[in-house]
Amino acid sequence: MPRSGKSAVLEKVVGMLIEEKKQEMRGRSYDSVEKPLVGGMKTRTIIENGQRVGFECVDLITGDSAVMAHRDIDSRNRILGYGIDPTALDNVGVEAIRRTTEECEILVIDEIGKFSVESEAFVEAVRGALDKDMPTILTLHKKSRHPLLQDIRRRDDARILEVTPVNRALLPYKIHKLVKETY
């Protein structure tokens, strides 16, 4: 569900995976690794004057970001009061996903949901990435019935875990263990 802590759980898992990789590389600089461990995109909330006013997508490797939904975006495509700019996802999110599938060991996509599926290029990039044989960690909007999310939920090779206030502190450890056992 929205605001359940999905992004925080995901960030904790990514941090754990990177820290573990650093420990494995004792004596070598993590920055000297030819292939980055984790890449992809995350969604960051935009807060102004204490109010949530939008969302931006951020490339985990480059740090590039673009506003994909904002109350001030003038668009005929509006969701929950936010104007949607699908080109933000096309320029940052899609490129982050494509680069990650070619250059990294683990793909992370934070928040496949109502805003992100408005970009057809994003939907196709996610579908293409899911065809790759690599560990992939996604956060999904629970209520969205978009065909992409439905297809992800039906996959035989997917494990869906719901983030709740009760389990969100322990979930990062469970997900970390699943990634390590599977790959």
Secondary structure, DSSP 8 states (H G I E B T S, - for coil): -TTSSHHHHHHHHHHHHHHHHHHHTTTS-GGG-SS-SEEEEEEEEEEETTEEEEEEEEETTT--EEEEEETT---S-EETTEEE-HHHIIIIIHHHHHHHHHH-SEEEEEEESTTGGG-HHHHHHHHHHHTSSS-EEEEE-TT---HHHHHHHH-TT-------TTTTTTHHHHHHHHHHHH-
